[in-house]
């Protein structure tokens, strides 16, 4: 009888493992022949959408193109925004996202791949205001308005870094840097990666020459939290691509730190 119970338990475990495998996004992707990727299209140089033809370019786009090629499937980008980025992956709207900052809040609901890049936060202002803002503390007073985009990591950071300043939270498709350009905000904060691109694109803006950026943060891809089969596959893929130099090559192509 005991042997029978052990056999039954073993069969149950095998059955559960098989069920988990069958329910994995990996099998859905291979069966349907399509990898669905959630991307915001508003984070230069990671993901940028051309509204004229609904096409995407950027570091994330190249990474996901490589992933789809290695899976042998079609790639489909699913438009999303920062406030719904997590809910999109947890609801099955897409199988994976492009790059996202790793945060405890997101990790409560979604799973992450291993990290392949790190960011840090810097503040930006109009260059004409250079004399007013030299360090983080100059932005933290009641006469200053600091903008952030709803649902982003920076939305939480502005409240943490500048508790005494006014906070202007805008909702996508509006962006925080547009508030600075228009004069509706004195500053906004973003990753060092995007900051370099914004200054390049808008010469009237500048990065505040702070002694050091804040909140160095690893980035990774968001996936369903309970889908270990899919997470394991992506982590294995990332490890292999790190060894092959893919991330270094794309980092140079998109000038992530220049």
C-alpha positions as CSV (number, residue, x, y, z in Angstrom):
1,X,0.0,0.0,0.0
2,X,2.8,2.4,0.9
3,X,4.5,1.7,-2.4
4,X,1.3,2.4,-4.2
5,X,1.0,5.7,-2.4
6,X,4.6,6.6,-3.4
7,X,3.9,5.7,-7.0
8,X,0.7,7.8,-7.0
9,X,2.5,10.8,-5.5
10,X,5.3,10.5,-8.1
11,X,2.8,10.3,-10.9
12,X,1.0,13.4,-9.5
13,X,4.3,15.3,-9.5
14,X,5.1,14.3,-13.0
15,X,1.6,15.3,-14.1
16,X,1.9,18.7,-12.4
17,X,5.2,19.2,-14.1
18,X,3.8,18.3,-17.5
19,X,0.8,20.6,-16.9
20,X,3.2,23.5,-16.0
21,X,5.1,22.8,-19.2
22,X,1.9,22.8,-21.3
23,X,0.8,26.0,-19.8
24,X,4.1,27.8,-20.3
25,X,4.3,30.8,-22.6
26,X,7.2,29.1,-24.3
27,X,4.9,26.4,-25.6
28,X,2.3,29.0,-26.6
29,X,4.9,30.9,-28.6
30,X,6.2,27.8,-30.4
31,X,2.8,26.5,-31.1
32,X,1.4,29.8,-32.4
33,X,4.6,30.8,-34.1
34,X,4.4,34.3,-32.6
35,X,6.3,36.1,-29.8
36,X,4.2,39.0,-28.5
37,X,6.3,41.8,-26.9
38,X,4.9,44.7,-24.9
39,X,6.7,47.9,-25.6
40,X,6.0,51.6,-24.9
41,X,7.7,53.1,-27.9
42,X,8.6,56.3,-25.9
43,X,12.0,55.5,-24.4
44,X,14.9,56.7,-26.5
45,X,17.1,54.8,-27.4
46,X,15.5,51.6,-26.0
47,X,12.2,51.7,-27.9
48,X,10.9,54.4,-30.3
49,X,7.7,54.2,-32.2
50,X,7.3,55.9,-35.6
51,X,3.6,56.9,-35.7
52,X,3.7,57.3,-39.5
53,X,3.9,53.5,-40.0
54,X,3.5,52.1,-36.4
55,X,7.0,50.6,-36.6
56,X,9.6,50.5,-33.8
57,X,13.3,51.0,-33.5
58,X,15.8,50.9,-30.7
59,X,18.0,48.7,-28.5
60,X,15.0,46.7,-27.1
61,X,13.7,46.2,-30.6
62,X,17.0,44.7,-31.8
63,X,17.1,42.4,-28.7
64,X,13.6,41.1,-29.2
65,X,14.2,40.6,-32.9
66,X,17.2,38.4,-32.1
67,X,15.1,36.5,-29.5
68,X,12.3,35.8,-32.0
69,X,14.8,34.8,-34.6
70,X,16.4,32.2,-32.2
71,X,12.9,30.9,-31.3
72,X,12.1,30.7,-35.0
73,X,8.9,32.6,-34.7
74,X,7.3,35.8,-35.9
75,X,7.7,38.9,-33.7
76,X,4.7,41.1,-32.8
77,X,5.1,44.3,-30.8
78,X,2.1,45.1,-28.6
79,X,1.7,48.8,-27.7
80,X,1.5,49.5,-24.0
81,X,2.3,52.3,-21.6
82,X,4.2,52.5,-18.3
83,X,1.2,52.4,-16.0
84,X,-0.1,49.1,-17.7
85,X,3.2,47.5,-18.4
86,X,3.0,45.0,-15.6
87,X,-0.8,44.2,-16.0
88,X,-0.2,43.6,-19.7
89,X,2.2,40.7,-19.0
90,X,0.3,39.3,-16.0
91,X,-3.0,39.2,-18.1
92,X,-1.4,37.5,-21.0
93,X,-1.7,40.5,-23.4
94,X,2.0,39.8,-24.3
95,X,4.5,37.1,-23.4
96,X,7.4,39.5,-22.3
97,X,8.3,43.1,-22.2
98,X,11.3,45.1,-23.4
99,X,13.6,46.6,-20.8
100,X,12.1,47.7,-17.5
101,X,13.7,48.8,-14.2
102,X,13.7,46.1,-11.6
103,X,11.7,47.2,-8.6
104,X,10.1,45.5,-5.6
105,X,6.7,46.8,-6.6
106,X,6.8,45.3,-10.0
107,X,8.3,42.0,-8.6
108,X,5.2,41.6,-6.4
109,X,3.1,40.9,-9.5
110,X,5.5,39.9,-12.3
111,X,8.6,37.8,-12.9
112,X,11.9,39.2,-14.2
113,X,14.6,37.8,-16.5
114,X,18.2,38.1,-15.3
115,X,19.5,41.7,-15.7
116,X,21.7,42.6,-18.7
117,X,22.2,46.3,-18.2
118,X,22.1,49.0,-15.5
119,X,20.8,52.5,-15.4
120,X,21.0,55.5,-13.0
121,X,18.9,58.6,-12.6
122,X,19.9,62.1,-13.4
123,X,17.9,65.4,-13.4
124,X,17.4,67.6,-16.6
125,X,16.6,71.3,-16.9
126,X,16.6,74.0,-19.5
127,X,20.1,75.2,-20.2
128,X,19.1,78.8,-19.6
129,X,18.5,77.8,-15.9
130,X,22.0,76.4,-15.4
131,X,22.9,78.9,-12.8
132,X,20.0,78.0,-10.6
133,X,20.5,74.2,-10.4
134,X,23.9,72.7,-9.6
135,X,23.0,69.7,-7.4
136,X,20.2,67.5,-6.3
137,X,19.4,69.8,-3.3
138,X,18.8,72.8,-5.5
139,X,15.7,71.1,-6.9
140,X,14.2,70.2,-3.5
141,X,12.3,73.3,-2.5
142,X,8.8,74.5,-2.8
143,X,9.5,77.0,-5.6
144,X,10.6,74.2,-8.0
145,X,8.3,71.9,-10.0
146,X,9.7,68.5,-11.0
147,X,7.9,66.4,-13.6
148,X,7.5,62.6,-14.0
149,X,5.5,60.3,-16.2
150,X,2.8,58.2,-14.5
151,X,3.7,54.6,-14.0
152,X,7.4,55.0,-14.4
153,X,10.1,54.4,-11.8
154,X,10.7,58.1,-11.8
155,X,7.2,58.8,-10.6
156,X,8.2,57.3,-7.3
157,X,11.6,58.8,-7.3
158,X,10.5,62.4,-7.6
159,X,8.6,62.1,-4.4
160,X,11.5,60.4,-2.7
161,X,14.3,62.7,-4.0
162,X,12.3,66.0,-3.8
163,X,9.8,65.8,-1.0
164,X,9.7,69.6,-0.7
165,X,9.2,70.4,-4.4
166,X,6.0,70.4,-6.4
167,X,5.4,67.2,-8.4
168,X,3.8,67.3,-11.8
169,X,2.8,63.8,-12.9
170,X,1.8,63.5,-16.6
171,X,0.1,60.5,-18.2
172,X,1.3,58.9,-21.4
173,X,1.4,59.7,-24.3
174,X,2.5,63.0,-22.7
175,X,6.0,62.8,-21.4
176,X,7.8,64.5,-18.4
177,X,10.5,66.2,-20.5
178,X,7.9,67.9,-22.6
179,X,6.8,69.7,-19.4
180,X,10.3,71.1,-19.0
181,X,10.5,72.1,-22.7
182,X,7.2,74.0,-22.4
183,X,8.2,75.7,-19.1
184,X,5.4,74.0,-17.2
185,X,8.1,72.3,-15.0
186,X,11.6,73.3,-13.9
187,X,13.1,69.8,-14.1
188,X,12.4,66.2,-14.7
189,X,14.4,63.1,-13.9
190,X,15.2,60.1,-16.1
191,X,17.8,57.5,-16.8
192,X,21.3,58.5,-17.8
193,X,20.6,56.6,-21.1
194,X,17.6,58.7,-22.0
195,X,19.1,61.9,-20.7
196,X,22.0,61.8,-23.1
197,X,19.6,61.3,-26.0
198,X,17.3,64.1,-24.9
199,X,20.2,66.6,-24.7
200,X,21.3,65.5,-28.1
201,X,17.8,65.9,-29.5
202,X,17.0,69.2,-27.7
203,X,20.0,71.4,-27.3
204,X,18.0,73.8,-25.1
205,X,18.1,71.1,-22.4
206,X,21.0,70.0,-20.1
207,X,21.8,67.5,-17.5
208,X,22.2,69.1,-14.1
209,X,26.0,68.6,-13.2
210,X,25.3,66.6,-10.1
211,X,28.3,64.9,-8.4
212,X,26.8,61.5,-8.9
213,X,23.6,60.0,-10.3
214,X,21.1,58.5,-8.0
215,X,19.4,55.0,-7.8
216,X,21.6,52.8,-9.9
217,X,19.1,50.2,-11.1
218,X,19.4,47.0,-13.1
219,X,17.0,46.5,-15.9
220,X,15.5,43.3,-17.2
221,X,12.5,41.9,-19.1
222,X,9.1,41.3,-17.4
223,X,7.5,37.9,-17.7
224,X,4.6,36.0,-16.0
225,X,5.7,35.4,-12.5
226,X,4.7,31.7,-12.2
227,X,6.1,30.7,-15.6
228,X,9.5,29.3,-14.6
229,X,9.8,27.3,-17.9
230,X,9.7,30.6,-19.9
231,X,11.8,32.5,-17.4
232,X,14.5,29.7,-17.5
233,X,14.5,29.8,-21.3
234,X,15.0,33.6,-21.5
235,X,17.7,33.5,-18.8
236,X,19.6,30.8,-20.7
237,X,19.2,32.9,-23.9
238,X,20.5,36.0,-22.2
239,X,23.5,34.1,-20.8
240,X,24.4,32.8,-24.3
241,X,24.0,36.2,-25.9
242,X,26.2,37.8,-23.2
243,X,28.9,35.4,-24.1
244,X,28.5,36.1,-27.8
245,X,28.7,39.8,-27.2
246,X,25.2,40.8,-28.5
247,X,24.5,43.2,-25.6
248,X,27.9,44.9,-25.9
249,X,27.4,45.3,-29.7
250,X,24.0,46.7,-29.3
251,X,25.1,49.0,-26.5
252,X,27.7,50.5,-28.8
253,X,25.2,50.7,-31.7
254,X,22.7,52.7,-29.7
255,X,25.3,54.6,-27.7
256,X,23.7,53.8,-24.4
257,X,26.3,55.6,-22.3
258,X,27.5,58.3,-24.7
